[in-house]
């Protein structure tokens, strides 16, 4: 006897399938209700997610507003003055006795590498402080000072006119170091006065050669001899701090040339293209007529300082640093300059 398959369908479905009258609409109604119920459940879930999102957004906005309000109401921190480290970054100037400029100069020189030659003089009293004032150093562009003195000495004696024209020749052009004339075309013409101004203000090497050609080296060396600068060798480009200071005294002395020519030389030495050494730490209303020099590891500056209004010289200072770096030499020159200003 064959086994019969058991009918597992619900009774209502069996009735509907069997075609029993009255049972089909009941089944359809139940299915419809289930669909409606499922749709309502999905709608409620969607609305719940929307409410949660809106609530989260509201909480986030409230938190941001709270943080902003707290920042606005927070008191301002007290201002803190920035500490400025010394240029060397390591060593401070050792203390020196008050009023003892020479001791202060020595104390400054001891903390920097290399050798120093310094001389500071008050022309009113003749009081002098220094360090190795008669030691020989590389002159570098300080050797342009006797050229300036020789040129203006010739003008004072009437042997040349500073308005005389001079033409730049090919052999004059110096394509190295300081100056602007090296960028000018050969044949450029200017007055001797203009050439002298470039010699000092720009420390122009081409102007140096042009004026040496016009004056002759013998005339420049005669100027050095007349000033009794026994420690200066123009051909070898060497000098001493004391000799350089004597050149400054001659430039500032109206009787050495004339009052007008002395004032003109001092004007050439004021507000130059190189104001970062002796003038740098001094008050801006202090006039400094000076000449810098730089060659290899030697850096120098020689200055006439007018601390009071007018033409009265307050003091003269020469600083030559040899063997250190550009940074250490510049820092040392500035410190010595400021010490001299404070002492005098």
KALIN-V66448 format. One record per residue. SS is DSSP state (A for helix, B for strand, O for the rest). PSI is psi in whole degrees, -180 to 180 (none if undefined). NEAR is the number of other C-alpha atoms within 8 Angstrom. Layout:
ss = <SS,SS>
psi = <PSI,PSI>
near = <NEAR,NEAR>
//
This chain:
ss = <O,O,O,O,O,O,O,O,O,O,A,A,A,A,A,A,A,A,O,O,O,O,O,A,A,A,A,A,A,A,A,A,A,A,A,A,A,A,A,A,A,A,A,A,A,A,A,A,A,A,A,A,A,A,A,A,A,A,A,A,A,A,A,A,A,A,A,A,A,A,A,A,A,O,O,O,O,O,O,O,O,O,O,O,O,O,O,O,O,O,O,O,O,O,O,O,O,O,O,O,A,A,A,A,A,A,A,A,A,A,O,O,O,O,B,B,B,B,B,B,B,O,O,O,O,O,O,B,B,B,B,O,O,O,O,B,B,B,O,A,A,A,A,A,A,A,A,A,A,A,A,A,A,A,A,A,O,O,O,O,O,O,O,O,B,B,B,O,O,A,A,A,O,O,O,O,O,O,O,O,A,A,A,O,O,O,O,O,B,B,B,A,A,A,A,A,A,A,A,A,A,O,O,O,A,A,A,A,A,A,A,A,A,A,A,O,A,A,A,A,A,A,A,A,A,A,O,O,O,O,O,O,B,O,O,O,O,B,B,B,A,A,A,A,A,A,A,A,A,A,A,A,O,O,O,O,O,O,A,A,A,A,A,A,A,A,A,A,O,B,O,O,O,O,O,O,O,O,O,O,O,O,O,O,O,O,B,B,B,B,B,B,B,B,B,O,O,B,B,B,B,B,B,B,B,B,O,O,O,O,O,O,O,O,B,B,B,B,B,B,B,B,O,O,O,A,A,A,A,A,A,A,A,A,A,A,A,A,A,A,A,A,A,O>
psi = <129,144,140,139,131,132,114,2,149,155,-41,-39,-35,-36,-44,-41,-32,-12,22,127,136,-9,-24,-47,-31,-42,-44,-37,-41,-42,-40,-44,-39,-41,-44,-44,-44,-40,-41,-39,-45,-39,-44,-40,-42,-44,-36,-42,-40,-42,-40,-41,-46,-41,-43,-42,-40,-43,-41,-44,-42,-38,-43,-42,-39,-42,-42,-44,-39,-38,-40,-34,-9,133,147,135,151,140,139,125,129,133,135,119,152,158,-37,-25,-3,-48,141,159,127,151,148,156,138,132,-10,89,-41,-41,-36,-42,-44,-40,-39,-46,-30,-22,1,151,159,-170,153,141,124,141,133,132,136,110,-19,-37,-17,1,132,139,146,178,117,50,-24,10,144,131,165,129,-34,-135,-1,-19,-7,-17,-46,-27,-45,-45,-40,-42,-48,-24,-41,-40,-40,-33,-1,15,-11,160,127,-13,1,141,144,138,135,121,164,-40,-10,-28,125,104,54,163,-150,159,163,-20,-24,-17,-4,155,149,137,-5,136,142,171,162,-34,-44,-38,-39,-38,-43,-36,-40,-53,-42,-4,46,121,-33,-41,-37,-48,-39,-45,-35,-39,-41,-42,-37,139,-31,-39,-38,-43,-32,-38,-43,-42,-41,-27,-1,46,78,-19,7,129,105,-41,-37,-5,51,154,-179,157,-40,-41,-40,-39,-35,-34,-41,-41,-38,-40,-42,-13,112,-22,-16,-35,-99,162,-41,-44,-36,-45,-36,-41,-42,-34,-39,-32,-1,141,57,-178,-3,84,17,3,-101,-42,-25,-49,-3,156,147,-21,1,127,132,114,119,171,127,164,139,124,121,-121,19,126,141,166,139,125,150,121,127,98,-28,155,148,-166,4,126,130,-46,165,147,137,128,125,126,129,133,-10,-165,169,-43,-48,-39,-45,-43,-42,-44,-42,-43,-42,-40,-46,-38,-41,-42,-45,-36,-33,none>
near = <2,3,4,4,4,4,4,4,6,6,6,8,9,9,11,12,7,6,6,8,6,6,10,9,7,8,11,8,8,8,8,8,8,8,8,8,8,8,8,8,8,8,8,8,8,8,8,8,8,8,8,8,8,8,8,8,8,8,8,8,8,8,8,8,8,8,8,8,8,8,7,6,6,6,4,4,4,4,4,4,4,4,4,4,5,8,5,8,6,5,7,6,7,6,6,8,7,5,5,9,11,9,9,12,12,9,12,13,11,7,9,10,10,8,9,11,16,14,15,12,11,12,10,5,5,7,7,8,10,11,11,9,11,10,8,9,9,9,11,11,12,13,11,10,10,11,12,10,11,12,10,10,10,10,11,10,7,7,7,8,8,8,7,8,8,9,8,11,8,7,4,10,12,8,5,5,6,8,12,8,9,10,5,7,6,8,8,8,8,9,11,13,8,8,11,12,10,12,14,13,14,13,11,14,12,12,13,11,10,11,13,11,8,6,11,8,8,7,9,13,9,8,11,11,9,7,8,6,10,6,10,11,8,8,4,5,11,14,13,15,17,10,13,12,13,10,11,12,8,9,12,10,10,12,6,8,11,9,9,7,11,13,10,8,10,11,8,13,13,11,10,10,6,9,9,7,12,14,10,8,10,10,5,5,5,10,9,12,13,10,12,12,12,10,9,4,10,14,14,13,15,16,13,14,13,14,9,7,6,5,5,7,10,13,12,15,14,16,14,14,14,12,9,13,8,8,7,11,13,11,11,11,15,13,10,11,13,11,11,10,8,6,8,7>
//
